[in-house]
Amino acid sequence: MLKSLVPALAAACLLAASPALHAQPSAPGDGPKGPRGARLDCSKAQDPKACEERVAKRREAMQKARAACEGRQGDEHGACMRTQLCAQSADPAKCEARAKERVARRAQMREACKDRTGDALRACIREQRRR
């Protein structure tokens, strides 16, 4: 009886472990941060050196804003980050106005799609973005 149980048990273990065995680690550009990483890839830019300088400047501005807004949460944190980042831009007033428009647009989309989930939510968001 033990001889017939061992192959069945081994097969069950292999079957249970197969999803983990076939899983591959994702590449650095894959997954949720893929588009962001691709956007910051300066190797494909017309002027890679200028691109690298812009990216470094953007990262530095983000680090300064995070340090200034540390300890704040929720809407207060978002407003602080917006103020800090826009203060470092070429036209702070225009930056603030555009940021406030984006926040209002997101709130409008959230309200329009609040009762939906899954595919219905994704479809609603796509529809709202087209407007």
C-alpha positions in Angstrom: 0.0 0.0 0.0 2.8 2.4 0.8 4.3 1.8 -2.7 1.1 3.0 -4.4 0.8 6.0 -2.0 4.3 7.5 -2.6 3.9 8.2 -6.4 0.4 9.8 -5.8 1.8 11.9 -3.0 4.8 13.0 -5.0 2.5 13.9 -8.0 0.2 15.9 -5.7 3.2 17.8 -4.2 4.6 18.6 -7.7 1.1 19.8 -8.9 0.7 22.0 -5.8 4.2 23.6 -6.3 4.0 24.0 -10.0 2.7 27.6 -10.0 5.6 28.7 -7.8 8.1 26.8 -10.0 6.9 28.5 -13.1 6.8 32.0 -11.7 9.6 34.1 -13.0 10.9 37.3 -11.4 9.9 40.3 -13.3 12.3 42.5 -15.2 13.1 45.9 -13.7 10.8 47.7 -16.2 7.9 45.3 -15.8 4.9 45.5 -13.5 3.2 48.6 -12.1 6.2 50.8 -12.3 7.0 49.8 -15.9 5.7 52.9 -17.7 7.3 55.2 -15.2 10.7 53.5 -15.5 10.4 53.6 -19.3 9.6 57.3 -19.2 12.8 58.0 -17.3 14.9 55.9 -19.6 17.2 58.5 -21.2 19.1 56.0 -23.4 16.4 56.5 -26.1 16.2 60.3 -25.9 17.4 62.6 -28.6 19.8 64.2 -26.2 20.6 61.7 -23.4 22.8 64.0 -21.5 20.1 66.7 -21.2 17.6 64.0 -20.3 19.7 62.7 -17.5 20.1 66.3 -16.2 16.3 66.8 -16.2 15.7 63.5 -14.5 18.3 64.3 -11.8 16.8 67.7 -11.2 13.3 66.2 -11.0 14.6 63.5 -8.5 16.3 66.2 -6.4 13.1 68.3 -6.3 11.1 65.3 -5.3 13.5 64.5 -2.5 13.4 68.1 -1.2 9.6 68.1 -1.3 9.4 64.7 0.6 11.7 66.0 3.3 9.7 69.2 3.7 6.4 67.3 3.8 7.5 64.5 6.1 5.1 63.8 8.9 2.0 65.1 7.1 -0.7 62.7 5.9 -3.6 62.6 3.5 -4.8 65.8 1.8 -2.4 67.9 3.9 0.6 65.9 2.5 -0.7 66.2 -1.0 -1.1 69.9 -0.8 2.3 70.3 0.8 4.0 68.2 -2.0 2.1 70.2 -4.6 3.2 73.5 -3.1 6.9 72.4 -2.7 7.1 71.0 -6.2 5.4 74.0 -7.8 7.7 76.4 -5.9 10.6 74.9 -7.7 9.1 75.1 -11.2 9.6 77.8 -13.7 6.1 79.2 -13.4 4.8 78.3 -9.9 1.3 79.9 -10.4 0.7 77.9 -13.6 1.9 74.8 -11.9 -0.4 75.2 -8.9 -3.4 75.9 -11.2 -2.7 72.7 -13.3 -2.2 70.6 -10.2 -5.5 71.8 -8.7 -7.3 71.0 -12.0 -5.9 67.5 -11.9 -7.0 67.0 -8.3 -10.5 68.2 -9.1 -10.6 66.0 -12.2 -9.6 62.9 -10.1 -12.3 63.7 -7.5 -14.9 64.0 -10.3 -13.8 60.7 -11.7 -13.9 59.1 -8.3 -17.4 60.3 -7.6 -18.6 59.2 -11.0 -17.2 55.7 -10.6 -17.5 55.2 -6.8 -20.0 52.3 -6.8 -18.2 50.2 -9.4 -15.5 47.5 -9.1 -13.4 45.3 -11.4 -14.0 45.6 -15.2 -16.9 48.0 -14.7 -14.6 50.4 -12.7 -11.9 50.2 -15.4 -14.5 50.9 -18.1 -15.9 53.8 -16.1 -12.4 55.3 -15.6 -11.7 55.0 -19.3 -15.0 56.7 -20.2 -14.3 59.5 -17.7 -10.8 60.1 -19.1 -12.2 60.6 -22.6 -14.5 63.4 -21.5 
